[in-house]
Amino acid sequence: MKRGNKDVLKRLMLYIRPYRVSLVISIITAFLSVAATIAFPLLTGRAIDAIADGEGRLFASMVLAMALSSLAAAVAQYVMNRVNNRMAYGISRRIRSDAFSHLQRLPLSYIDSHPHGDIVSRIVSDADQVSDGLLMGFTQLFTGVITIIGTLISMFLVNWIVALVVLFVTPLSLFTASFIARKTFTLFYRQSEERGRQTAFISEMIAGASTAAAYGREEANRIRFDEINESWARYSLLATFYSSLTNPVTRFVNSLVYMGVALSGGISALMGMMSIGGLTSILSYASQYTKPFNEISGVVTELQNALASGARIFAFLDEREQSDDSALPDLQAGEGQVTAEHVRFSYTPEKELIRDFSLTVKPGMRVAIVGPTGSGKTTIINLLMRFYDPQEGRIMIDGQDISSVSRTSLRKSFGMVLQDTWLKNGTIRENITMGKSDATEEEIRRAAKLSHIDSFIASLPAGYDEVVTDDGDGISAGQKQLLSISRIMLSEPRMLILDEATSSIDTRTEMMIQEAFMRLMEGRTSFIVAHRLSTIQSADLILVVKDGDVIESGTHRSLMEKGGFYASMYMSQFSS
């Protein structure tokens, strides 16, 4: 077995450990089921000998014993299947739960740099593949191994010469199954990877369906999908081909076993070394002995698939989490002074974005951050919220280094409205109260009124109990943004971050929202990222960012008098 497979199995054993009692019950019931099944051919042989010898009472007792053994096997099989189902699906549930919990602790850099569909595929599809493999392993592997051992011992008890013939041919079946199993793991792993790629592509195309249609990309997307689909089909076909070889090969070997038993058993019976009933029993044992090899071949295929999927899940679980800050103190309430000292940051090592960023924001100041697209405006916000950590320098709030306090307390101190809004699956009320779950009905309605979304909510059939989806189906981009603004109006945080917060709202509503924001920003330190420079003329400080550096700073008036880059940007927005 490859080293990778061993590591995956060790990890799976950790998930099996809480089900130790169930595992013991499964093994015991498998043993009882096999024991009852193995007893049946022996009882059948004795019943045949009883008929030949004219012993009617013995025949009747053998028939009764055969009936009881069949019933015992059925009951044991039922209990074993129930226990195995509970174990397999319980383990996959824990794996998915751990994977999702791990996802919550991963840094945003991982989520931003990996296809979301592939992450979904690992958590959902690969976990199901592990569950299916474990279920077959628990159900058929236990019984198969015990049946092979039990029938072989029984054959030795009936006729040791015939048993030796079986034992001699057995390694050939084991060798072929092992050879094919090694081949299939790599192919099943690539199959899982291609499935993840396809899931990611489909997710991407559904999210951007309108954009793709607008640019006539349907045919190009179909071609790309066909390429991924063809690749997935190719690896699936190869994996299935190699795994399907196991069954016919083992059947051929099993036929050799049965032929050897029939010939050697027939000769032994003719020589008087065993009775007709004994020959009948040993032929039945030969069938029982070979059958598990066919089942185990299917189990090996599913286990290889499960191991390949498990390897992808555990690779995801091994991704480095963001540093644990559970032991760090909370950010202490203060006036809202923000200081950045010689901050350096880059998303990728080869391309530095922010080289030496320093800033001091006094409590209650309104700071606008402007600049060309890609200049680093949103990056500054990401650093302030600790979505990313700088490579050098530090950011402090009221003299407290934000890396020395818990992220939760830091982020609760800010109210944030982004250009790209997000709604969760739930009611309007649940979306508004996301930042303040204990809000009263009066507070919720006040926040909706301040954000000018109350009239829209009143027009909905269920009002505040109307259910919306994560993609905001049936709700315009502007209405989604107003709902996001309602959250910040409700929570009334100590500091504000507005990243193009009104970009999807009509001009008339924007003017009313700006008035509400002006009231909300009074006495609160606020950061405003804006492209429309007309909306930030009243800011106490304007930072002009270009290529990650603050090239100008000051008030609107001072920057216009300076006639520099800001003045050029401002005039370009109002030039005829």
C-alpha positions as CSV (number, residue, x, y, z in Angstrom):
1,M,0.0,0.0,0.0
2,K,1.3,3.5,-0.9
3,R,2.4,5.8,1.8
4,G,-0.4,8.2,0.9
5,N,-3.0,5.6,1.3
6,K,-1.6,4.6,4.7
7,D,-1.8,8.2,5.8
8,V,-5.4,8.6,4.7
9,L,-6.3,5.4,6.4
10,K,-4.7,6.6,9.7
11,R,-6.7,9.8,9.4
12,L,-9.9,7.9,8.8
13,M,-9.2,5.7,11.8
14,L,-9.3,8.8,14.0
15,Y,-12.9,9.4,12.7
16,I,-13.8,5.7,13.3
17,R,-12.5,5.8,16.9
18,P,-15.7,7.3,18.5
19,Y,-17.6,4.4,16.9
20,R,-15.6,1.7,18.6
21,V,-18.6,0.1,20.2
22,S,-20.5,0.1,16.9
23,L,-17.4,-1.4,15.2
24,V,-17.2,-4.2,17.7
25,I,-20.9,-4.9,17.3
26,S,-20.4,-4.9,13.5
27,I,-17.6,-7.4,13.7
28,I,-19.5,-9.7,16.1
29,T,-22.6,-9.7,13.9
30,A,-20.5,-10.3,10.8
31,F,-18.9,-13.2,12.6
32,L,-22.4,-14.6,13.6
33,S,-23.8,-14.1,10.1
34,V,-20.8,-15.9,8.5
35,A,-20.8,-18.7,11.1
36,A,-24.5,-19.4,10.4
37,T,-23.9,-19.2,6.7
38,I,-21.0,-21.6,6.9
39,A,-22.9,-24.0,9.0
40,F,-25.6,-24.4,6.3
41,P,-23.5,-26.5,3.8
42,L,-22.3,-28.8,6.6
43,L,-25.9,-29.3,7.8
44,T,-26.9,-29.9,4.2
45,G,-24.3,-32.6,3.7
46,R,-25.3,-34.3,6.9
47,A,-29.0,-34.2,5.8
48,I,-28.0,-35.9,2.5
49,D,-26.0,-38.6,4.3
50,A,-29.0,-39.1,6.6
51,I,-31.3,-39.7,3.6
52,A,-28.7,-42.1,2.2
53,D,-28.5,-44.0,5.5
54,G,-32.3,-43.9,6.0
55,E,-32.1,-41.9,9.3
56,G,-35.4,-40.0,9.2
57,R,-35.1,-38.4,12.6
58,L,-31.6,-37.1,11.9
59,F,-32.8,-35.7,8.6
60,A,-35.6,-33.9,10.3
61,S,-33.3,-32.4,12.9
62,M,-30.8,-31.3,10.2
63,V,-33.6,-29.5,8.3
64,L,-34.7,-27.7,11.5
65,A,-31.1,-26.7,12.1
66,M,-30.8,-25.4,8.6
67,A,-33.8,-23.3,9.0
68,L,-32.5,-21.8,12.3
69,S,-29.1,-21.1,10.8
70,S,-30.7,-19.2,7.9
71,L,-32.8,-17.2,10.3
72,A,-29.8,-16.4,12.5
73,A,-27.8,-15.3,9.4
74,A,-30.6,-13.0,8.3
75,V,-31.0,-11.3,11.8
76,A,-27.2,-10.9,12.2
77,Q,-27.0,-9.4,8.6
78,Y,-29.8,-6.9,9.4
79,V,-28.2,-5.7,12.6
80,M,-24.8,-5.4,10.9
81,N,-26.2,-3.3,8.1
82,R,-28.0,-1.0,10.5
83,V,-24.8,-0.5,12.5
84,N,-22.7,0.0,9.4
85,N,-25.0,2.6,7.9
86,R,-24.9,4.5,11.2
87,M,-21.1,4.4,11.3
88,A,-20.5,5.3,7.6
89,Y,-22.9,8.2,7.5
90,G,-21.9,9.4,11.0
91,I,-18.3,9.5,9.9
92,S,-19.0,11.4,6.7
93,R,-21.2,13.9,8.7
94,R,-18.2,14.5,11.0
95,I,-15.8,15.0,8.1
96,R,-18.1,17.5,6.5
97,S,-18.6,19.3,9.8
98,D,-14.9,19.5,10.4
99,A,-14.3,20.6,6.8
100,F,-16.9,23.4,7.1
101,S,-15.6,24.5,10.5
102,H,-12.1,24.5,9.0
103,L,-13.4,26.7,6.2
104,Q,-14.5,29.3,8.7
105,R,-11.0,29.5,10.1
106,L,-9.1,29.7,6.8
107,P,-7.7,33.0,5.9
108,L,-9.5,34.9,3.1
109,S,-6.3,34.5,1.0
110,Y,-7.1,30.8,0.6
111,I,-10.7,31.4,-0.3
112,D,-9.8,34.2,-2.7
113,S,-7.2,32.0,-4.5
114,H,-9.1,28.8,-4.9
115,P,-12.2,28.0,-7.1
116,H,-15.2,28.0,-4.8
117,G,-16.8,25.1,-6.7
118,D,-13.7,22.9,-6.0
119,I,-14.0,23.7,-2.3
120,V,-17.7,22.8,-2.4
121,S,-16.8,19.5,-4.2
122,R,-14.3,18.6,-1.5
123,I,-16.7,19.2,1.4
124,V,-19.8,17.6,-0.2
125,S,-19.0,15.2,-3.0
126,D,-15.7,13.8,-1.7
127,A,-17.2,13.3,1.7
128,D,-20.0,11.3,0.1
129,Q,-17.4,9.2,-1.8
130,V,-15.6,8.4,1.5
131,S,-19.0,7.5,3.1
132,D,-19.8,5.1,0.2
133,G,-16.4,3.4,0.4
134,L,-16.6,3.0,4.2
135,L,-20.1,1.6,3.9
136,M,-19.0,-1.1,1.5
137,G,-15.9,-1.7,3.5
138,F,-17.8,-2.2,6.7
139,T,-20.6,-4.3,5.1
140,Q,-18.7,-6.5,2.7
141,L,-15.1,-6.5,3.8
142,F,-15.7,-7.9,7.3
143,T,-18.0,-10.6,6.1
144,G,-15.8,-11.4,3.1
145,V,-12.6,-11.9,5.1
146,I,-14.4,-13.9,7.8
147,T,-16.1,-16.0,5.2
148,I,-12.8,-16.8,3.4
149,I,-11.2,-17.8,6.7
150,G,-14.2,-19.7,7.9
151,T,-14.9,-21.7,4.8
152,L,-11.2,-22.6,4.4
153,I,-11.2,-24.0,8.0
154,S,-14.4,-25.9,7.3
155,M,-12.9,-27.4,4.1
156,F,-9.9,-28.6,6.1
157,L,-12.2,-30.3,8.5
158,V,-14.1,-32.0,5.7
159,N,-11.1,-33.0,3.6
160,W,-7.7,-31.6,4.0
161,I,-6.5,-32.6,0.5
162,V,-9.2,-30.6,-1.2
163,A,-8.5,-27.7,1.1
164,L,-4.8,-27.7,0.0
165,V,-5.9,-27.5,-3.6
166,V,-7.9,-24.4,-2.8
167,L,-5.1,-22.8,-0.7
168,F,-2.7,-23.4,-3.6
169,V,-4.7,-21.4,-6.1
170,T,-5.8,-18.5,-3.7
171,P,-2.6,-16.3,-4.0
172,L,-3.3,-15.8,-7.7
173,S,-6.6,-14.1,-6.9
174,L,-5.0,-12.0,-4.2
175,F,-2.2,-10.9,-6.5
176,T,-4.4,-9.8,-9.3
177,A,-6.7,-7.8,-7.0
178,S,-3.7,-6.1,-5.3
179,F,-2.1,-5.2,-8.7
180,I,-5.3,-3.6,-10.0
181,A,-5.9,-1.7,-6.8
182,R,-2.6,0.0,-7.0
183,K,-3.4,1.2,-10.5
184,T,-6.9,2.5,-9.7
185,F,-5.9,4.9,-6.8
186,T,-4.1,7.5,-9.0
187,L,-6.9,7.4,-11.6
188,F,-9.6,7.9,-9.0
189,Y,-7.7,10.8,-7.5
190,R,-7.5,12.5,-10.9
191,Q,-11.2,11.7,-11.4
192,S,-12.0,13.6,-8.1
193,E,-9.9,16.5,-9.2
194,E,-11.7,16.8,-12.5
195,R,-15.0,16.6,-10.7
196,G,-13.9,19.5,-8.6
197,R,-12.9,21.5,-11.6
198,Q,-16.2,20.8,-13.3
199,T,-18.2,21.8,-10.2
200,A,-16.1,25.0,-9.9
201,F,-16.7,25.9,-13.6
202,I,-20.5,25.2,-13.4
203,S,-20.7,27.4,-10.2
204,E,-18.7,30.2,-12.0
205,M,-21.0,30.0,-15.1
206,I,-24.2,30.1,-13.1
207,A,-23.0,33.1,-11.1
208,G,-22.0,34.9,-14.3
209,A,-24.7,33.7,-16.6
210,S,-25.9,37.2,-17.5
211,T,-22.4,38.5,-18.2
212,A,-21.6,35.5,-20.4
213,A,-24.8,36.0,-22.3
214,A,-24.2,39.7,-22.8
215,Y,-20.8,39.0,-24.4
216,G,-22.0,36.0,-26.4
217,R,-19.7,33.5,-24.5
218,E,-22.2,30.7,-24.5
219,E,-20.5,28.7,-27.2
220,A,-17.0,29.3,-25.8
221,N,-18.2,28.2,-22.3
222,R,-19.8,25.1,-23.8
223,I,-16.5,24.2,-25.5
224,R,-14.7,24.8,-22.2
225,F,-17.2,22.7,-20.3
226,D,-16.9,19.9,-22.9
227,E,-13.1,19.9,-22.5
228,I,-13.4,19.5,-18.7
229,N,-16.2,17.0,-19.1
230,E,-14.1,15.0,-21.6
231,S,-11.1,15.0,-19.2
232,W,-13.4,13.8,-16.3
233,A,-14.9,11.1,-18.5
234,R,-11.4,9.9,-19.7
235,Y,-10.1,9.5,-16.1
236,S,-13.5,8.0,-15.0
237,L,-13.3,5.5,-17.9
238,L,-9.8,4.5,-17.1
239,A,-10.5,4.2,-13.4
240,T,-13.6,2.1,-14.1
241,F,-11.8,0.0,-16.7
242,Y,-9.0,-1.0,-14.3
243,S,-11.3,-1.5,-11.4
244,S,-13.7,-3.6,-13.5
245,L,-10.9,-5.9,-14.5
246,T,-10.8,-7.2,-10.9
247,N,-14.2,-8.9,-11.1
248,P,-13.7,-11.0,-14.3
249,V,-10.1,-11.9,-13.3
250,T,-11.1,-13.1,-9.9
251,R,-14.1,-14.9,-11.4
252,F,-11.6,-16.8,-13.7
253,V,-9.4,-17.7,-10.7
254,N,-12.5,-18.7,-8.8
255,S,-13.6,-21.0,-11.6
256,L,-10.2,-22.6,-11.4
257,V,-10.7,-23.1,-7.6
258,Y,-14.1,-24.6,-8.2
259,M,-12.8,-26.9,-10.9
260,G,-9.9,-28.0,-8.6
261,V,-12.4,-28.7,-5.8
262,A,-14.7,-30.6,-8.0
263,L,-12.0,-32.9,-9.5
264,S,-10.1,-33.5,-6.2
265,G,-13.4,-33.9,-4.3
266,G,-14.8,-36.3,-6.8
267,I,-11.7,-38.5,-6.8
268,S,-11.7,-38.5,-3.0
269,A,-15.4,-39.5,-2.9
270,L,-14.7,-42.3,-5.4
271,M,-11.8,-43.5,-3.3
272,G,-14.1,-43.5,-0.2
273,M,-12.2,-40.7,1.5
274,M,-15.4,-38.8,2.1
275,S,-19.2,-39.3,1.7
276,I,-21.6,-37.9,-0.9
277,G,-22.8,-35.5,1.7
278,G,-19.3,-34.4,2.4
279,L,-18.7,-33.8,-1.3
280,T,-21.9,-31.7,-1.5
281,S,-20.7,-29.7,1.5
282,I,-17.2,-29.1,0.2
283,L,-18.6,-28.0,-3.2
284,S,-20.9,-25.5,-1.4
285,Y,-17.9,-24.3,0.6
286,A,-16.0,-23.8,-2.7
287,S,-18.8,-21.5,-3.9
288,Q,-18.9,-19.6,-0.6
289,Y,-15.1,-19.3,-0.6
290,T,-14.8,-17.8,-4.0
291,K,-17.8,-15.4,-3.7
292,P,-16.1,-13.0,-1.2
293,F,-13.2,-12.5,-3.6
294,N,-15.7,-11.0,-6.2
295,E,-17.3,-8.9,-3.5
296,I,-13.9,-7.7,-2.1
297,S,-12.9,-6.7,-5.6
298,G,-15.8,-4.3,-5.7
299,V,-14.9,-3.2,-2.2
300,V,-11.3,-2.5,-3.2
301,T,-12.6,-0.3,-6.1
302,E,-14.8,1.7,-3.8
303,L,-12.1,1.9,-1.1
304,Q,-9.6,3.3,-3.7
305,N,-12.2,5.9,-4.7
306,A,-12.8,6.7,-1.0
307,L,-9.1,7.0,-0.3
308,A,-8.6,9.3,-3.3
309,S,-11.5,11.5,-2.1
310,G,-10.3,11.3,1.5
311,A,-6.8,12.5,0.3
312,R,-8.5,15.6,-1.2
313,I,-10.5,16.3,1.9
314,F,-7.5,15.9,4.2
315,A,-5.4,18.0,1.9
316,F,-8.0,20.7,2.4
317,L,-8.1,20.1,6.2
318,D,-4.3,20.5,6.3
319,E,-4.4,24.0,4.8
320,R,-2.9,26.4,7.2
321,E,-5.6,28.2,9.3
322,Q,-5.3,31.9,10.3
323,S,-3.6,32.3,13.7
324,D,-5.7,31.4,16.7
325,D,-6.7,34.5,18.6
326,S,-9.1,32.9,21.1
327,A,-6.7,33.7,24.0
328,L,-6.2,37.3,22.9
329,P,-8.0,40.1,24.7
330,D,-10.9,42.1,23.1
331,L,-10.4,45.5,21.6
332,Q,-11.1,47.9,24.4
333,A,-13.6,50.7,23.7
334,G,-12.0,54.0,22.9
335,E,-12.4,57.2,21.0
336,G,-11.5,55.7,17.6
337,Q,-8.0,56.9,16.8
338,V,-6.4,54.8,14.0
339,T,-2.7,54.7,13.3
340,A,-0.7,52.9,10.6
341,E,3.0,52.7,10.9
342,H,5.2,51.8,7.9
343,V,2.9,49.1,6.6
344,R,4.1,46.9,3.8
345,F,1.8,44.3,2.1
346,S,1.6,42.2,-1.1
347,Y,-0.9,39.6,-2.1
348,T,1.9,37.7,-4.0
349,P,5.6,37.7,-3.2
350,E,6.6,38.8,-6.7
351,K,4.3,41.9,-6.8
352,E,4.5,44.3,-3.9
353,L,1.4,46.5,-3.6
354,I,1.7,48.7,-0.5
355,R,5.3,49.6,0.2
356,D,5.4,52.1,3.1
357,F,2.0,53.2,4.3
358,S,1.7,55.4,7.4
359,L,-1.3,57.3,8.6
360,T,-2.8,58.9,11.7
361,V,-6.6,59.4,12.0
362,K,-7.9,61.3,14.9
363,P,-11.1,60.2,16.6
364,G,-14.3,61.2,14.7
365,M,-12.5,62.0,11.5
366,R,-14.1,61.1,8.1
367,V,-11.3,59.8,5.9
368,A,-11.9,59.3,2.2
369,I,-9.7,57.0,0.2
370,V,-9.6,57.6,-3.6
371,G,-7.4,56.6,-6.5
372,P,-7.4,54.7,-9.8
373,T,-8.7,51.1,-10.0
374,G,-6.2,48.6,-8.5
375,S,-4.3,51.3,-6.6
376,G,-4.8,49.6,-3.2
377,K,-7.9,51.3,-1.8
378,T,-9.8,48.2,-0.8
379,T,-6.5,46.6,0.3
380,I,-6.2,49.2,3.0
381,I,-9.7,48.3,4.2
382,N,-8.8,44.6,4.2
383,L,-5.7,45.3,6.3
384,L,-7.8,47.5,8.7
385,M,-10.3,44.7,9.2
386,R,-7.5,42.1,9.4
387,F,-8.9,40.1,6.5
388,Y,-5.2,40.1,5.6
389,D,-2.2,40.8,7.8
390,P,0.7,43.1,6.6
391,Q,4.1,41.6,6.1
392,E,5.7,44.5,7.9
393,G,4.6,47.4,10.1
394,R,1.5,47.6,12.3
395,I,-1.9,49.1,12.5
396,M,-3.2,50.4,15.9
397,I,-6.6,51.5,17.2
398,D,-6.6,53.7,20.3
399,G,-3.0,52.6,20.9
400,Q,-3.8,48.9,20.6
401,D,-2.1,46.8,17.9
402,I,-4.9,45.1,16.1
403,S,-2.8,41.9,15.8
404,S,-2.8,41.7,19.6
405,V,-6.6,41.7,20.0
406,S,-9.2,39.2,18.8
407,R,-10.5,39.5,15.3
408,T,-14.1,39.2,16.4
409,S,-13.9,42.2,18.7
410,L,-12.0,44.2,16.1
411,R,-14.6,43.5,13.4
412,K,-17.5,44.2,15.7
413,S,-16.1,47.7,16.3
414,F,-16.6,48.4,12.6
415,G,-19.7,48.7,10.5
416,M,-19.0,47.8,7.0
417,V,-20.9,48.3,3.7
418,L,-19.3,47.0,0.6
419,Q,-19.9,47.5,-3.1
420,D,-20.4,43.8,-3.6
421,T,-23.4,43.1,-1.3
422,W,-24.3,39.7,0.1
423,L,-27.6,38.3,1.4
424,K,-27.9,35.0,3.2
425,N,-30.8,32.5,2.7
426,G,-33.4,33.7,5.2
427,T,-35.9,36.4,5.9
428,I,-35.5,40.1,5.4
429,R,-35.5,40.5,9.2
430,E,-32.7,37.9,9.6
431,N,-30.6,39.8,7.0
432,I,-31.1,43.1,8.7
433,T,-30.3,41.8,12.2
434,M,-27.2,40.0,11.1
435,G,-25.0,42.3,13.2
436,K,-27.5,42.7,16.1
437,S,-29.6,39.6,16.6
438,D,-31.3,40.9,19.7
439,A,-32.7,44.0,18.0
440,T,-36.3,44.9,18.8
441,E,-39.0,45.3,16.1
442,E,-39.0,49.0,16.5
443,E,-35.2,49.2,16.0
444,I,-35.4,47.0,12.9
445,R,-38.1,49.2,11.3
446,R,-36.2,52.4,12.2
447,A,-33.0,51.0,10.5
448,A,-35.1,50.1,7.4
449,K,-36.6,53.6,7.3
450,L,-33.2,55.3,7.7
451,S,-31.9,53.3,4.7
452,H,-35.1,54.0,2.7
453,I,-35.9,50.3,2.2
454,D,-39.0,50.3,4.3
455,S,-41.4,51.1,1.5
456,F,-40.0,48.2,-0.6
457,I,-40.3,45.8,2.4
458,A,-43.9,46.9,2.9
459,S,-44.7,46.0,-0.7
460,L,-43.5,42.4,-0.2
461,P,-46.3,39.7,0.6
462,A,-44.7,38.7,3.8
463,G,-43.0,42.0,4.7
464,Y,-40.1,41.5,7.0
465,D,-40.7,37.8,7.0
466,E,-40.2,37.5,3.2
467,V,-37.6,34.9,2.4
468,V,-34.7,36.0,0.1
469,T,-31.9,33.8,-1.4
470,D,-28.2,34.2,-1.3
471,D,-28.2,35.5,-4.9
472,G,-30.9,38.0,-4.1
473,D,-33.3,36.5,-6.7
474,G,-36.2,39.0,-7.2
475,I,-34.3,41.8,-5.5
476,S,-32.4,44.4,-7.5
477,A,-28.7,45.3,-6.8
478,G,-29.8,48.6,-5.3
479,Q,-32.3,47.0,-3.0
480,K,-29.7,44.5,-1.9
481,Q,-27.3,47.4,-1.1
482,L,-30.1,49.2,0.9
483,L,-30.6,46.0,3.0
484,S,-26.9,45.9,3.7
485,I,-27.0,49.6,4.7
486,S,-29.9,48.7,7.1
487,R,-27.5,46.4,8.9
488,I,-25.1,49.2,9.7
489,M,-27.9,51.6,10.6
490,L,-29.2,49.0,13.1
491,S,-25.9,48.0,14.7
492,E,-24.6,51.6,15.0
493,P,-20.9,50.6,15.4
494,R,-18.0,52.7,16.9
495,M,-16.3,53.1,13.5
496,L,-17.5,52.9,9.9
497,I,-16.2,51.6,6.6
498,L,-18.1,52.5,3.4
499,D,-16.6,50.9,0.3
500,E,-18.6,52.3,-2.6
501,A,-21.7,51.8,-0.3
502,T,-24.1,53.6,-2.7
503,S,-22.8,52.5,-6.0
504,S,-26.0,50.6,-7.1
505,I,-28.5,53.2,-5.8
506,D,-30.2,55.8,-7.9
507,T,-29.2,59.4,-7.4
508,R,-32.2,60.6,-5.5
509,T,-32.0,57.7,-3.0
510,E,-28.3,58.2,-2.7
511,M,-28.7,61.8,-1.6
512,M,-31.1,60.7,1.2
513,I,-28.7,57.8,2.2
514,Q,-25.8,60.2,2.3
515,E,-27.7,62.4,4.7
516,A,-28.4,59.4,6.9
517,F,-24.7,58.5,6.7
518,M,-23.7,62.0,7.6
519,R,-25.8,61.7,10.8
520,L,-24.4,58.3,11.5
521,M,-20.8,59.4,11.0
522,E,-21.1,62.2,13.5
523,G,-18.5,61.5,16.3
524,R,-17.5,58.2,14.6
525,T,-14.2,57.5,12.8
526,S,-15.1,56.7,9.3
527,F,-13.3,55.4,6.2
528,I,-15.0,56.0,2.8
529,V,-13.8,54.4,-0.4
530,A,-15.3,56.3,-3.4
531,H,-14.9,56.6,-7.1
532,R,-17.4,59.5,-7.4
533,L,-15.3,62.3,-5.9
534,S,-18.4,64.5,-5.6
535,T,-19.6,62.4,-2.6
536,I,-16.5,62.9,-0.5
537,Q,-15.9,66.7,-0.7
538,S,-16.9,67.1,3.0
539,A,-14.4,64.5,4.2
540,D,-12.0,65.7,6.9
541,L,-9.1,64.0,5.2
542,I,-8.7,62.7,1.6
543,L,-6.0,60.1,0.9
544,V,-5.0,59.8,-2.8
545,V,-3.6,56.3,-3.4
546,K,-1.7,55.3,-6.5
547,D,0.2,52.0,-6.9
548,G,-0.1,51.3,-3.2
549,D,1.4,54.6,-2.1
550,V,-0.4,57.6,-0.6
551,I,0.8,60.3,-3.1
552,E,-1.4,63.1,-1.8
553,S,-3.4,63.9,1.3
554,G,-5.5,66.8,2.6
555,T,-9.0,68.3,2.4
556,H,-10.8,68.6,-0.9
557,R,-10.1,72.4,-1.0
558,S,-6.4,72.0,-0.3
559,L,-6.0,69.3,-2.9
560,M,-7.8,71.2,-5.5
561,E,-5.6,74.3,-4.8
562,K,-2.5,72.1,-5.1
563,G,-3.6,71.1,-8.6
564,G,-2.0,67.7,-8.4
565,F,-3.3,64.2,-9.2
566,Y,-6.5,64.5,-7.2
567,A,-7.4,67.8,-8.9
568,S,-6.8,66.1,-12.2
569,M,-9.1,63.1,-11.2
570,Y,-11.8,65.5,-10.0
571,M,-11.8,67.6,-13.0
572,S,-11.9,64.6,-15.4
573,Q,-15.2,63.5,-13.8
574,F,-16.8,66.9,-14.6
575,S,-15.1,67.8,-17.9
576,S,-17.4,68.1,-20.9
